[in-house]
Amino acid sequence: MKLRPLLSVAALCVAHVLTAATDFSARWEEIKRTATPKELYTLLYALPKGGDLHNHLVGAFLPEQWYAAATSTALPDRANYYTRLKNAPVDLKLVEPSYPFETIRESVWKALPAGDQANFKRLEDLTPEEKTVWLSLYKIDQPGEGRYTFFGAAPKQRLNQLGEDPVVLTELLVEQMKCYGAEGVRYLEFQAPYTGFRRPDGTLLKPEEIVAAYEDRLAKPDAVATGVEVRFLITVRRFSPDAEDGVRDAYAFLNTHRDRWVGINMAGIEERDQGYPLRFLEVYREMRRKYSNIGVSIHAGEMDGPNSHVRDTLLLGATRIGHGVTLIKDEDTLLLMRKSPWLVEINLVSNHLLEYVPDLAKHPFPEYLRLGIPVCLNTDDRGWWDSNMTDEHYVAVTRFDLTWAEILQITKASFAHSFAQPEVKAKLLANYEKSIAAFEAKYGAADWRDGLTSVKPVAYGYAQRQWGLTFP
């Protein structure tokens, strides 16, 4: 008997969403039909977008942000940095993916022999041309660059010791919260490191010190003012020889830090060495015997040819699949995931630039969406792509003609399939309902273009290169 009022409320909520989508859907079709590219991008920038569930913290920062933080006088506790420049080609055409633009802490530089010290220059002292090269090395922005540029020099490798600075990293975390918040994202689930941070003198921080560094920065007023909720996942490099121990260590850490740290992931090239999913079946079963209620989201199907990696990853206990590009080639698993509890984390820009789907018009995303497989849009490594969440929505809308109901569905899925605590999900969803109702009221008015005058969109290099979109 007590369930009936709850079911009635749920039914009313569903009816409200369907009614709202129906009421605004005609205006949405008009907007898609008549808006210029700049107008549509501006509108999508203002769109309340929900959560970004698949993004790597170290890969989320734009290279300009890395440089600004690494040279900022407002961060006195950070280390100072030098980068290797001897014989550095300053012509961008000559920079190869393997070029050793090594960046090191001042304490390491001081320990070098004088002859080696001369090969380096302080980041602050780079010429404009040298700085341009340094920045370009941290993004996929040149012809011919793709997955082998990216995976051959992953962010941690390219950043070298700069990526180990807790002051820089936590500052940039909040910078991302501000950027995401400005474009309507309200929840971030970062794949974040909890080991490997060092002080300016090179000494390692303990995991609990790293946790405290995150929490101290997230508690500051400017972070709170963003209105963006943040949770963390731990990522294990799947092809490492000791990856099973990495899984065990991650579970043990997650079990004692459940407020902020909500799940585990595995990343890296699946076909490299021992990166295939079934390698980990026994260790995940071992972990389920010891721990409960720890979220599992794993990269799978980020490959070229047909394979069973998505199905095999579901066997590991994953409730979210990162990328899932090859799922379209595994028809049995595709059918299994229809109307299922499993979500595919879609990364359109990433799949484009890493050439898993060179022609975005052929991306399997709309097939998944319209077959009834839960999906949401994500940025993956937006710093490397020089992009944002609005780019993901712009691709989805312009390539696949999303209806208004589909936009609502995708956004709600990002909340429903997040690993946030139930009360956090409920709060996020309630706030989203208010925000989307205000959006519909604003742009459902007589002239929807009037509402665009107050929106100040920010577009990065991807939008500029792909669509020629720039804003003041």
Backbone hydrogen bonds, N-H to C=O, Kabsch-Sander energy under -0.5 kcal/mol:
donor,donor_aa,acceptor,acceptor_aa,energy
4,R,1,M,-0.9
6,L,2,K,-0.7
7,L,3,L,-2.7
8,S,4,R,-2.2
9,V,5,P,-2.4
10,A,6,L,-2.5
11,A,7,L,-2.5
12,L,8,S,-2.3
13,C,9,V,-2.4
14,V,10,A,-2.4
15,A,11,A,-2.4
16,H,12,L,-2.4
17,V,13,C,-2.3
18,L,14,V,-2.6
19,T,15,A,-2.5
20,A,16,H,-2.7
21,A,17,V,-2.7
22,T,18,L,-2.2
23,D,19,T,-2.8
24,F,20,A,-2.1
25,S,21,A,-1.6
26,A,22,T,-0.7
28,W,24,F,-2.4
29,E,25,S,-2.2
30,E,26,A,-1.9
31,I,27,R,-2.6
32,K,28,W,-2.5
33,R,29,E,-1.7
34,T,30,E,-2.0
35,A,31,I,-2.6
40,L,36,T,-2.8
41,Y,37,P,-2.4
42,T,38,K,-2.3
43,L,39,E,-2.4
44,L,40,L,-2.5
45,Y,41,Y,-2.1
46,A,42,T,-1.6
47,L,43,L,-0.8
49,K,184,G,-2.6
50,G,184,G,-0.9
52,D,187,Y,-2.4
53,L,51,G,-0.6
55,N,53,L,-0.6
55,N,189,E,-0.7
56,H,380,D,-2.4
57,L,55,N,-0.5
57,L,191,Q,-2.0
60,A,56,H,-0.7
60,A,57,L,-1.4
65,Q,62,L,-0.9
66,W,62,L,-2.1
67,Y,63,P,-2.6
68,A,64,E,-2.2
69,A,65,Q,-2.5
70,A,66,W,-2.6
71,T,67,Y,-1.0
72,S,69,A,-0.9
75,L,72,S,-0.9
78,R,75,L,-1.5
82,Y,104,I,-2.6
83,T,121,K,-2.9
84,R,102,E,-2.9
85,L,119,N,-3.6
86,K,119,N,-1.5
88,A,85,L,-2.7
90,V,88,A,-0.5
92,L,90,V,-0.7
94,L,91,D,-2.1
95,V,92,L,-1.3
96,E,94,L,-0.6
99,Y,96,E,-2.0
101,F,99,Y,-2.0
102,E,100,P,-2.1
104,I,82,Y,-3.0
106,E,80,N,-2.0
107,S,200,P,-0.5
109,W,105,R,-2.3
110,K,106,E,-2.6
111,A,107,S,-0.7
112,L,109,W,-1.4
116,D,113,P,-0.7
117,Q,113,P,-2.4
118,A,114,A,-1.5
119,N,116,D,-1.8
120,F,117,Q,-1.9
121,K,83,T,-2.2
123,L,81,Y,-2.2
125,D,122,R,-1.4
126,L,123,L,-1.5
131,K,127,T,-3.0
132,T,128,P,-1.9
133,V,129,E,-1.6
134,W,130,E,-2.5
135,L,131,K,-2.8
136,S,132,T,-2.1
137,L,133,V,-1.6
138,Y,135,L,-1.6
139,K,136,S,-1.5
140,I,384,W,-2.8
141,D,139,K,-1.2
145,E,142,Q,-2.0
150,F,146,G,-2.2
151,F,147,R,-3.6
152,G,148,Y,-1.2
153,A,149,T,-0.7
153,A,150,F,-0.8
154,A,151,F,-0.6
157,Q,154,A,-0.7
158,R,154,A,-2.5
159,L,155,P,-2.8
160,N,156,K,-1.2
161,Q,103,T,-1.9
162,L,159,L,-1.9
163,G,160,N,-0.9
164,E,161,Q,-1.6
165,D,162,L,-1.4
169,L,165,D,-2.6
170,T,166,P,-2.3
171,E,167,V,-1.7
172,L,168,V,-2.3
173,L,169,L,-1.9
174,V,170,T,-1.6
175,E,171,E,-1.8
176,Q,172,L,-2.2
177,M,173,L,-1.8
178,K,174,V,-2.0
179,C,175,E,-2.1
180,Y,176,Q,-3.3
181,G,177,M,-2.5
182,A,178,K,-2.0
183,E,179,C,-0.9
183,E,180,Y,-0.8
184,G,181,G,-1.6
185,V,180,Y,-2.3
186,R,50,G,-3.1
187,Y,50,G,-1.3
188,L,229,E,-2.6
189,E,52,D,-2.2
190,F,188,L,-0.6
190,F,231,R,-1.8
191,Q,55,N,-2.5
192,A,190,F,-1.0
192,A,233,L,-2.2
198,R,164,E,-2.8
199,R,203,T,-2.6
202,G,199,R,-2.5
205,L,197,F,-2.7
209,E,206,K,-0.8
210,I,206,K,-1.9
211,V,207,P,-2.5
212,A,208,E,-2.0
213,A,209,E,-1.9
214,Y,210,I,-2.2
215,E,211,V,-2.5
216,D,212,A,-2.9
217,R,213,A,-1.8
218,L,214,Y,-2.5
219,A,215,E,-1.4
220,K,217,R,-1.0
223,A,220,K,-0.9
224,V,220,K,-2.1
225,A,221,P,-2.5
226,T,223,A,-1.1
227,G,224,V,-1.5
229,E,186,R,-2.3
229,E,227,G,-0.5
231,R,188,L,-2.5
232,F,260,R,-2.8
233,L,190,F,-2.9
234,I,263,G,-2.2
236,V,265,N,-2.2
238,R,236,V,-0.8
238,R,267,A,-2.5
240,S,237,R,-1.6
243,A,240,S,-1.7
245,D,242,D,-0.5
246,G,242,D,-1.6
247,V,243,A,-2.1
248,R,244,E,-2.0
249,D,245,D,-2.7
250,A,246,G,-2.3
251,Y,247,V,-2.3
252,A,248,R,-2.2
253,F,249,D,-2.3
254,L,250,A,-2.9
255,N,251,Y,-2.4
256,T,252,A,-0.7
256,T,253,F,-1.0
257,H,254,L,-1.1
261,W,257,H,-2.1
262,V,232,F,-2.6
262,V,260,R,-0.7
263,G,232,F,-0.8
264,I,295,G,-2.5
265,N,234,I,-2.7
267,A,236,V,-2.0
272,R,269,I,-1.1
275,G,272,R,-1.5
279,R,276,Y,-1.2
280,F,277,P,-2.5
281,L,278,L,-1.2
284,Y,280,F,-2.2
285,R,281,L,-1.9
286,E,282,E,-2.4
287,M,283,V,-2.2
288,R,284,Y,-2.0
289,R,285,R,-1.3
290,K,286,E,-0.7
290,K,287,M,-0.8
291,Y,287,M,-2.8
295,G,262,V,-1.8
295,G,293,N,-0.5
297,S,264,I,-2.5
298,I,320,R,-1.9
299,H,266,M,-2.0
300,A,322,G,-2.3
303,M,301,G,-1.4
312,D,308,S,-2.8
313,T,309,H,-2.0
314,L,310,V,-1.8
315,L,311,R,-1.4
316,L,312,D,-0.8
317,G,314,L,-1.4
318,A,313,T,-1.5
319,T,296,V,-2.4
320,R,296,V,-1.1
321,I,343,L,-2.9
322,G,298,I,-2.5
322,G,320,R,-0.5
323,H,321,I,-0.6
323,H,345,E,-2.3
324,G,300,A,-2.2
324,G,322,G,-1.6
326,T,301,G,-1.5
327,L,324,G,-1.2
328,I,325,V,-0.8
329,K,326,T,-1.8
330,D,327,L,-1.9
331,E,329,K,-0.6
334,L,330,D,-2.4
335,L,331,E,-2.3
336,L,332,D,-2.0
337,M,333,T,-1.8
338,R,335,L,-1.2
339,K,372,G,-2.3
340,S,337,M,-1.3
343,L,319,T,-2.0
344,V,374,P,-2.4
345,E,321,I,-3.2
345,E,343,L,-0.5
346,I,344,V,-0.9
346,I,376,C,-2.6
351,N,347,N,-2.4
352,H,348,L,-1.7
353,L,349,V,-2.7
354,L,350,S,-2.5
355,E,352,H,-1.2
356,Y,351,N,-1.4
357,V,351,N,-2.3
360,L,358,P,-0.8
362,K,359,D,-2.4
363,H,360,L,-1.9
367,E,364,P,-0.6
368,Y,364,P,-2.3
369,L,365,F,-2.7
370,R,366,P,-2.6
371,L,367,E,-1.3
372,G,368,Y,-0.8
372,G,369,L,-0.7
373,I,368,Y,-2.6
376,C,344,V,-1.3
378,N,346,I,-1.9
380,D,54,H,-2.4
381,D,379,T,-1.1
383,G,59,G,-2.0
384,W,59,G,-1.0
384,W,381,D,-0.9
385,W,381,D,-1.7
386,D,382,R,-1.5
387,S,382,R,-1.8
392,E,388,N,-1.1
393,H,389,M,-1.8
394,Y,390,T,-2.7
395,V,391,D,-2.6
396,A,392,E,-2.2
397,V,393,H,-2.7
398,T,394,Y,-2.5
399,R,395,V,-2.5
400,F,396,A,-1.6
401,D,397,V,-1.4
407,I,403,T,-1.8
408,L,404,W,-2.2
409,Q,405,A,-2.2
410,I,406,E,-2.5
411,T,407,I,-2.1
412,K,408,L,-2.5
413,A,409,Q,-1.9
414,S,410,I,-1.4
415,F,411,T,-1.1
416,A,412,K,-2.8
417,H,413,A,-2.4
418,S,415,F,-1.1
424,V,421,Q,-0.8
425,K,421,Q,-2.4
426,A,422,P,-2.4
427,K,423,E,-1.9
428,L,424,V,-2.7
429,L,425,K,-2.7
430,A,426,A,-2.3
431,N,427,K,-2.4
432,Y,428,L,-2.1
433,E,429,L,-2.3
434,K,430,A,-1.5
435,S,431,N,-2.4
436,I,432,Y,-3.2
437,A,433,E,-1.7
438,A,434,K,-2.0
439,F,435,S,-2.2
440,E,436,I,-2.6
441,A,437,A,-2.1
442,K,438,A,-2.3
443,Y,439,F,-2.6
444,G,440,E,-1.2
445,A,442,K,-0.6
448,W,446,A,-0.5
450,D,447,D,-1.5
451,G,448,W,-1.0
452,L,449,R,-1.3
453,T,450,D,-1.0
454,S,451,G,-0.6
455,V,452,L,-1.6
462,Y,386,D,-2.7
464,Q,460,Y,-1.8
465,R,461,G,-2.9
466,Q,462,Y,-2.8
467,W,463,A,-1.8
468,G,464,Q,-1.0
469,L,463,A,-1.7
470,T,468,G,-0.6
